[in-house]
Amino acid sequence: MVSMSSTLGADLLSVVARINRLANQRVRKPIPFAQARLLSTIEDQGEARISDLAALDHCSQPTMTTQVRRLEDAGMVTRTSDPQDARAVLIRITPDGVAALRQARLDRGAAIDPYLEQLSDAERECLTEAVVVMRRLIKDAAPDPR
């Protein structure tokens, strides 16, 4: 068994952050990064209250309300009444939001494709396998929706 470096988590987060910055610097964004990140969170959550989104994004509720309003004005999210609490609303991604998020991801991915093409077939295969492992890690870390 391979021994895990005590810095593996920090190293992984650092590299992923740098890859994100590289992609963001080299792409014309169809939507601002903060909005794409919020759309991704909403897509992951299925639907969520603004207070939950603010907690997940580590920002204030008024800040999140402004961000959600921008996405709503652009037709990327909708508000619906929360059946559990008449005072609250749930935010849900729309088909336009899904399409915008998908395009943003494709554009950002295309920005790093030239660098991936410089790798050997074995290195690309290694990264492909790493993506599978990271997706499993994320799935295993996600809270049970029940």
C-alpha positions in Angstrom: 0.0 0.0 0.0 1.3 3.5 -0.9 1.8 5.7 2.1 -0.1 9.0 2.0 1.9 12.2 2.3 0.7 14.4 5.1 0.5 17.2 2.5 -1.5 15.4 -0.2 -4.7 17.2 0.6 -3.0 20.6 0.6 -1.0 19.8 -2.5 -4.2 18.7 -4.3 -6.1 21.8 -3.4 -3.2 24.0 -4.4 -2.8 22.4 -7.8 -6.6 22.4 -8.5 -6.7 26.1 -7.5 -3.8 26.9 -9.9 -5.4 25.0 -12.8 -8.6 27.0 -12.1 -6.7 30.2 -12.2 -4.9 29.2 -15.4 -8.3 28.4 -17.1 -9.9 31.6 -15.8 -7.0 33.7 -17.1 -7.1 32.2 -20.6 -10.8 32.2 -21.3 -13.5 34.7 -22.2 -16.1 34.0 -19.6 -19.8 33.8 -20.8 -20.7 34.5 -17.2 -18.6 35.8 -14.3 -16.7 33.2 -12.3 -18.6 33.9 -9.1 -21.9 33.4 -10.9 -20.7 30.2 -12.5 -19.6 28.9 -9.1 -23.0 29.8 -7.6 -24.8 28.1 -10.5 -22.6 25.0 -9.9 -23.6 25.0 -6.2 -27.3 25.4 -7.0 -27.0 22.6 -9.6 -25.3 20.4 -7.0 -27.9 21.2 -4.3 -30.9 20.7 -6.6 -32.7 23.6 -4.9 -31.7 25.6 -1.8 -32.7 28.5 0.3 -30.7 31.7 0.0 -29.5 31.3 3.6 -28.1 27.8 2.8 -26.4 29.1 -0.3 -24.9 32.0 1.7 -23.6 29.5 4.3 -22.1 27.3 1.6 -20.4 30.3 -0.1 -19.3 31.8 3.2 -20.9 35.1 2.5 -23.7 37.2 4.0 -27.4 36.6 3.1 -27.7 40.1 1.5 -24.7 39.4 -0.7 -26.2 36.1 -1.7 -29.5 37.7 -2.4 -27.8 40.1 -4.8 -26.0 37.3 -6.6 -29.2 35.2 -6.9 -31.1 38.3 -8.2 -28.5 38.7 -10.9 -28.9 35.1 -12.0 -32.7 35.4 -11.8 -32.6 38.5 -13.9 -30.5 36.6 -16.5 -33.1 33.7 -16.5 -30.6 31.2 -15.0 -32.4 30.5 -11.7 -36.0 30.7 -10.5 -37.5 31.2 -7.0 -40.3 29.0 -5.8 -42.1 28.9 -2.4 -40.6 26.5 0.1 -43.3 24.0 1.0 -41.8 23.6 4.4 -41.8 27.3 5.3 -44.1 29.9 3.6 -41.7 32.7 4.5 -38.8 31.2 2.6 -38.1 30.6 -1.1 -36.1 27.9 -2.8 -33.7 28.7 -5.6 -33.6 26.3 -8.6 -31.4 26.3 -11.7 -33.2 26.7 -15.0 -32.4 25.0 -18.3 -30.8 28.3 -19.4 -28.7 28.2 -16.2 -27.7 24.6 -16.9 -26.7 25.5 -20.5 -24.7 28.6 -19.3 -22.9 26.5 -16.7 -22.1 23.7 -19.2 -20.7 26.3 -21.7 -18.6 27.9 -19.0 -17.2 24.5 -18.1 -16.5 23.6 -21.7 -14.8 27.0 -22.3 -12.6 26.7 -19.2 -11.7 23.1 -20.1 -10.8 24.2 -23.7 -8.4 26.8 -22.2 -6.3 24.1 -20.7 -6.6 21.5 -23.5 -3.4 22.8 -25.2 -1.4 22.0 -22.0 -3.0 18.6 -21.7 -2.1 17.8 -25.3 1.6 18.3 -24.4 1.4 15.4 -22.0 2.2 11.8 -22.9 -0.6 9.3 -23.4 0.3 7.7 -20.1 0.1 11.0 -18.3 -3.3 11.8 -19.8 -4.5 8.4 -18.8 -3.2 9.0 -15.2 -5.1 12.3 -15.0 -8.2 10.6 -16.4 -8.0 8.0 -13.6 -7.3 10.7 -11.1 -10.5 12.5 -12.2 -12.5 9.3 -11.5 -11.0 9.0 -8.0 -11.7 12.7 -7.3 -15.3 12.4 -8.4 -15.7 9.4 -6.0 -14.1 11.4 -3.2 -16.5 14.2 -3.8 -19.5 11.8 -4.0 -18.4 10.0 -0.8 -17.9 13.4 1.0 -21.3 14.7 0.0 -23.9 14.7 2.8 -26.8 12.2 2.4 -29.7 14.2 0.8 -32.2 12.4 3.0 
